[in-house]
Amino acid sequence: MHQIGIDVGGTFTDLVVADSRTGIHTLKVLSTPDDYSRGILDGVRQMVGAKALRPADIDRLVHAFTVATNALLTRTGARVGLITTLGFRDVLEIGRLRMPQLYNMNWDKPVPLVRRALRMEVRERVTALGEVITPLHEEDVNVAVDALLAAQVDSIAVCLLHSYVNNAHERRIVELVRTRAPQLAVSASFQVLPEIREFERTSTTVVNAFIKPVVDSYLGALEIGLQQLGTTAPLMVMQSAGGVMKAATARQLPAYCIESGPAAGAVGAAALGRILDIANIIAFDMGGTTAKACLIENGEPRLTGQLEVGAGLNAGQRLLSGGGYVVRAPAIDLAEIGAGGGSLAWIDAGGALRVGPKSASSVPGPACYGHGGNVPTVTDANVVLGFLNRTHLLDGAMPVDSAAAEMAIQKAIAGPLELAVHEAAYGIHEVANATMVRAVQAVTSEIGRSPSDFTMIAFGGSGPVHAASLALHAGIRHIVVPPASGVFSAFGLLFTRIEHRLVRTCSMDAAAADVTRLNALAGELQREAGELMAAEGIAATGSEIRVLLDVRYRGQSSELGIPVEFPLSGDRVTQAVLAFHKEHDRTYGYYSALEATQIVNVRLRVRANAGEAIEVRADSIRPAAQAREHAKAASRNVYFGPRWGWCDTPVVRREALKATTGPLVIEEYDTTIVVPPGAAVRRDATGSVHIDLTLLLQ
């Protein structure tokens, strides 16, 4: 039987098939932005043609996609209407009064996903304790639905004040909407995010409503296409928090899958770390459109409780919020920046060289791809420098036109800046690195961690090309480039497990915690978790449960999740508070044992027990596509910048690598690894390449 992971990126769609008999096969195909499912189905057909896959034998199929993120970034989601409590229609406009660019007077807030005219108010009111003080006026709901139908909305979001403690009114509104307009998609906050904070809850529910029809249509079409190819395995979808769920659930709660692709790479890096006995990792993923960094501590990817989609590090730093659409949903804490292989190089009004965030994507792509692109990209620069093969990629499946790359750089960068082409190319490479260092710092320095204390696991089509240069900038000594690194996010999907995360709000002082209520809420979450896992086909004994308390100092607006043992007791709450002080000190650099603490939420994570481990061996991973051409030359001229200049650099395949020192270029089907002069490099039993930069950092 086969396991298959499919990761769709902005430039490439990656497929990885694992089979206990034949090993692991990989494939990269260009993404098809007009219909991403077409590229996936084409890739599956190629896998079948290469005899790496039999659709009828697939027993597990896990998918990570970008359609939700793309719909938000391009504002091409559904036309959404909002039904909310009287007096709260402008919550989306007010937001949290955050500005990512403090001194930019021309900065504009993100345009709300729901126009004010489509935000409808209804008379109802529930207190923060759940008491009804104004019954729901159903005639208001009917008037609102009729108005939204007349405005031709595709999707409705329902978010009432304090529905996280009493959702009866929201439930009734959903019933009325489905009765009067069964064709509309409906997202209610009690289903999407039953948690305190009206702005974050409203924003998350609206985002869910905005992308729901798009994701529903996409996943539905993909499921049909896979079935037509003969696949009977259920389609599983990657969540932003690192678990997977059935496509049917993802079609209802797409807000929980917005960062599914980047999360898959972090899960894969954590799994490789366990195999190699490396607990503290910076996962660095550089693809064609973006670069991502994630911190993994003690074998677990660091999580965040909230995303801002579309904010971007290019607009400021992560500590400054307000630049994107807020999604309060558990997610692996990723710093993402618009610097990938396809990122465009340009000169700004002040004459400075810039890279990204705009990308050539897969259409038209970098100039060297020969698909009509004429603006230089990071990939074009790497071709000119000799980091990438000057005649082909993907073992010959993708021809490369190095002359076109040189021409694009000469015209747009080298000529205006009066530089040699190779100097301009190295400038593009270095500017991209400087941009990506900010992503690494965002997940380390900004939360009190030193990059030098971590090992970098570099992957993605462009990650191993830039890993050494980036690590030298950041002060990282040790790099691991995993096998199948160019398709590693798809590879990481094979290590995922079914998982759900649930929450209940329970604001109380920790010193006078109502343990009975905490246990009751945790019990509710356990029952709900059991129902969810049963729907996924997981038996009650087939999953592990973890309970957390969200704790903060009184007066703070954010909290930290602290694991606790269940059932709770007074002593266990006290231990949780002590653990909170310690974690607050580690994260923010200070704590105060004299300050009063509050418990805000009870959280629960339910995760399926680990299945049979996938064996990772150097000889078990191979491309599904037949190599058309390997590197013919044993060496080529590579420019390593002013420090080393042009070097006659050996070019080898990963399988032929022996312990040595750079300069060295390691070429393979899905990526290229660049080792600078003086760096030590070796290959281990898993096929992972280790690069040691210690001597270069002294």
Buried (B, 14 or more C-beta within 10 A) or exposed (E): EBBBBBBBBBBBBBBBBBBEEBBBBBBBBBBBBEBBBBBBBBBBBBBBEBEBBBBEEBEBBBBBBBBBBBBBBEEEBBBBBBBBBBEBBEBBEEBEEEBBEEEEEEBEEBEBBBEEEBBBBBBBBBEEEEEBEEEBBBEBBBEBBEBBBEEEBBBBBBBBBBBBBBBBBBBBBBEBBBEBBEEBBBBBBBBBBBBBBBBBBBBBBBBBBBBBBBBBBBBBBBBEBBEEBEBEBBBBBBBBBBBBBBBBBBBBBBBBBBBBBBBBBBBBBBBBBEBBEBBBBBBBBBBBBBBBBBBBBEBBBBBBBBBBBBBBBBBBEBEBBBBBBBBBBBBBBBBBBBBBBBBBBBEEEEEEBBBBBBBBBBBBBBBBBBEEBEBBBBBBBBBBBBBBBBBBBBBBBBBBBBEBBBBBBBBBBBEEBEBEBBBBBBBBBBBBBBBBBBBBBBBBEEBEBEBEEBBBBBBBBBBBBBBBBBBBBBBBBBBBBBBBBBBBBBBBBBBBBBBBBBBBBBEBEBEEBBBEBBBBBBBBBBEBBBEBBEEBEBEEEBBEBBBBBBBBBEEBEEBBBBEBEBEBBEEBBEBBBEBBBEBBEEEEEEBEEEEEBBBBBBBBBBBBEEBEEBEBEBEBBBBBBEBEEBBEEEBBEBBBBEEBEEBEBBBBBBEEBEEEBBBBBBBBBBBBBBBBBEBBBEBEEBBBBBBBBEEBEE
